[in-house]
Amino acid sequence: FSFPFYFNPTTPELVITEVMYNDPSNVDSLEFIEIYNAGSTEAIVGGFRLEDAVNHTLASITIPPGGFYLVARNALVAENYFGQVFYEYGGQLSDNNEDIVLVNADGVNLDSVSYNDNVPWPTAADGLGPSMELVSPSADNQIGSNWVASIQEISFVNGLILAASPGF
């Protein structure tokens, strides 16, 4: 047997900046979460975890300042649609409300979002095509009015315009 061991107690400035929680695919195969390195130094993320809504241990990589880490329910489908590298998570985001929590290897909360599908959260992100994007990495991502529906059109899915900008 082999068991991975992570010792990474760092607390870089990582921010959850985009979420596609109710995509128009009818099977949520395009749902994803974007994590942004808002710090001025590289973030070593091996052993960090996404918890609550989804389950994912971040890969042993380094995110440069201004860089992104992308996770999706179905990494292959997301990569084909968005043209970015995604890692796959277990679980599924709720189409109504959910908690997404990012912790380091010691369990210290680095960032979290408790989204909702009601105003002041962007209601267009609730199955009408767009993801929801944080207006600025420095904005409080716990406040619904700090999020907007993406306007970056990708394609049509089930007659709706899929709009998202993971990795940008």
Summary of the structure (lengths in Angstrom):
residues: 168
radius of gyration: 15.1
end to end distance: 39.6
largest distance: 49.3
contacts: 529
relative contact order: 0.23
helix: 8%
strand: 40%
